């Protein structure tokens, strides 16, 4: 479990669960598809093939 000021995230074997203080219940968060290649994603970002890299800091789950 990860607890934050506006909610919490719980990990399961197949997905993550997000609970926000603004909504009731849990929302399932699916992990990235298998075969995702972080190195290729970085290369694509450097070459301008994708606009934002996953580590840019502004790509996040909004509660």
CORSUL-V600144 format. One record per pair of residues at least 24 apart in sequence whose ideal C-beta (glycine too) atoms are under 10 Angstrom apart, sorted by the first residue. I is the first residue (numbers start at 1). J is the second residue. D is the distance in Angstrom with one decimal. If there is no record, write none. Layout:
BEGIN
i=(I	I)
j=(J	J)
d=(D	D)
END
This chain:
BEGIN
i=(4	5	6	6	7	7	8	9	9	16	18	18	18	19	20	20	20	21	22	22	23	27	27	29)
j=(63	63	62	63	61	63	63	61	63	61	61	62	63	63	61	62	63	63	62	63	63	61	63	61)
d=(7.8	9.3	9.7	4.6	9.2	4.8	9.7	8.1	9.8	9.0	6.3	9.9	7.4	9.0	9.3	8.9	4.3	7.3	10.0	6.5	8.5	9.0	9.6	6.7)
END
